[in-house]
């Protein structure tokens, strides 16, 4: 706790005030009447909400000042959009908004650049999963998300994976007082060689170059494990067409990889 009682972006966290619910309600009423000073007091009186979220992210390598400022942007949005009629505590309303703002900043400033279209697909998938869980209490299957967003399950999985934070292969994972074991030590494959790697990369490239429907069929057949009849029903085509497309895709892969 003590290490957070420091000066962040010119603000001494020791001096941050905490408002009571009654004080908050009065300030919100004044702000709605156009009192800008009341808005400022609301911001200053809720900065510890931002700090409480930063504590959850204390193992990240992000700049604390940057995250604090981004969190304050989320706080401002929460203050400007909050209504007393919601009949919930302001903190209950504001924390998800602040957290969302910080998470978006971290994702968009990731050291690995991800295309906007892939990010958009990932965000849409996450919203679908959250909405479905809130309504049913169950997790939404990848296939259902893919169908709703007119994408393949492979595309959905790839999009969601793109939001994960990368980990250095030289990340220490164990130390018993002797030599430190790195992640690299656990994933190294002594049997692998450059030829096998080149072949795998060539195969991935060949699959990516296939027609979208052919790619989907191969993924469903050999990754998901569905039958041709199941795929035919999903695509609203005949089993014979699925068989023809599958054979054509495999023939194309063999031709490309020769």
N, C-alpha and C positions, 0 to 999 in steps of 0.2 A: 504493500500500500504506500509506503513512504516514498518510494522512488517516483511515484506519480505526483507528489506534491512538489512540483518544480514549475519553472516558468516556461510556458508553451506559447509560442507566437506572441510574446509580450504580456501574457496573462499569468499572474501568480496563482496557481491552483489552491494555495492556502487561503486565498482571499475570496474564493467563490462562495456566494451565498446560496442557500437552499430555501426556496419559497414554500410556504404552507399551501394547502389546497384552497383555503379561503383567500389568501393573497393572490394566488394564481387566477382564481375566478374573477376577482375584482379587476386585475390587470387585463384579462381577456376582454371584459366588458368595455374597459376604457379604450383598448386598442381598436375594437370594433367601431368605436365612436370617432376614430381617427387620431387617437393619442399615440404619436410615434415614440414618445418617451416610455410609455407603458410597454410597447413592443421591445424596446431595448432592455428594459428591466426583466422581461420574460426570457429574453435570450441569456442575459447574464445569470439569471436565477436557475437556469437549466443546463449550464455547461457541464455539470457533473454527469448528466446523462451521456454526453459524448465521451467523457473519460471512462465511464463504466463499460462502454463498448470497446474502447481502446485496450482495456485490461484483457479482454478476451483475445485480442490480437497481439499480445505482447511477445509471441514467439516468431513474429514475422520480421523480415528485414526491411520493412517499409519505414520511411521517414516519419517519425512521430508527429512533427509539426505539420507535415502535409496531411496526414490522416485526420488530425485534429481540425484543421481548416475545412476539409471536406465534410467531416462530421457536423461542423457548425452550419454548413450549407443545408444539410439534411434537417438540422434543428430549425432553421429559419423556415424551410418549407412546411415543416410540421406545425409551427406556430401560426403561419399564415393561413393554413387550411383547417386548423382545428376549430371545432364548434362545441360550445358547452352543451348543446342539445344532444351530442353523442352519448352523454351519460357514462363516460369512461374516464379514468384518470388520464391526464395528459401524457404521462410517461408511457402508459400502455399503447397510446396512439403513436407517440414519437419514436420510440426505440426501433421498431421495424423500419421506419422511414430513414432514420439516421444510419442504421446498419446497411440498408439497401444502397444508400448513397456511397458509403465507404466501399462496399463490395463491388459496386460498378466501377469505382475509381481504380481499385486494385486489378480488376479484370481488364479494363481498358489500358492499363499501364503495365501489363505483363511483359516480361522480357522476350517472350515468344509471341510474335505478332500473329493474330488469328483474323481471318477475313471477316468483314462485317456480316456477310450473309450467313456464315457459319455461327457467329455469335447470336444473330437474330433467331436462327433456328433453335439454338440451345435455350435462349430465353423463353421462346414460345413453348418449348417442350416443358420447361420448368413450371411455367404458369399453368399449363394443362395438368401436370402432375399435382400441383398444389391445389388447384380448384377441385380436381377429382377426389383428392384425399379429404379435403374439407367437407365435401358433400357426402362421401361414402365411408370415410375412415379406412379406405383401402388404397393400395398403390396401383397406379395405372400402368399396364403392360406397355413395353416398348412398341410392340406391333400396333397397339391401339393408338398410340401417339403418332406413329408413322402414318397410319391411315387418316387420322384427323388432319395432319399437316401436309398430306400428299407427298410424303417422302418415304424412303426405304428405312427399315430398322437399322441398317448399317450407317446411314446418314445421321440418324438420330443419336446413335451411340457415339459416333465420331464427334458430333456437335457438342454433346454433353462432356465428353472427354477433353475437348478443347478448352473448357473453362477450369480444368484442374490445374492447380499450381505446380509448375515443374520443380523437380527435386534434383539437385546436383548428384552425379554418380560418385562424387567424392564426399558425400554427406556421411559423417561418422554415425554408425548405428550401434556400436558396442565397444566397450573398453573395460577390460578386467584388470587393469593395472599394467598390462604389457602393451603389445602393439595394438593400435586402434584398428578395428575392422570397419571398412568403408562399404557403402552400398555397392560400389564397383566390384568389390571382392565377392559379393553374393550373386551378381548377375553375370559375371564373366563365364563364358562358355569355352573351355579349353579345346573342344572339338571343332568349334566353328572356324571358318577361314574366309578369306576375302571372296573366294569363288562362290561359296554358299550364300554369302551376303548379297553378292551381285545378282545371283539367280533369284533370290527372294524379292529384291527390289524390282527386278525385271518383271516378275510375275505380278507384283502389286500394280506396276505401271500398266501392264497389259489388261488387267482386270478393270482398272480405272478407265481405260480407253474403250471398253465395251459399251454398247448401247445401254441406256438406263434400265430398260426392261430386262435385258439379258443379264446385266449385273445383279438386278434384284432376284431373278430366278436362281442364279448360281448361289447367291447368298442364302436364299431360303432353302435350297436343296442341300447344300453341303456345309452350311454353318448352323442354320436353325434346325435343319433335319426334316423339313416338310415333304410330303409326297407331291407328285405332279398334279394329282387331282385337287389337292388342297390349294395349291398355287393357282390352278386354273379357275377355281371358284372365286378366289380373291381378285384375280385380274379380269374376271368375266370373259374368259376365252375357253376354248376346248383344251382337253388334255393333250390332244395331238399337237396343237399349236405350242403348248408348253414344251413338249418333247422336242419339237423341231427347233425352237429357240434355244433350248438347252444344248442340243447337239451342235447347233451352229456356233454358239458361244465357245464351247469346248474346242471345236475345230479351229476357230479364230485364235484362241489362246495358243494352241499347238503351233499354228502357223507363225504367230508372232515370236514365239520363244525358240524357234529353230535356229 
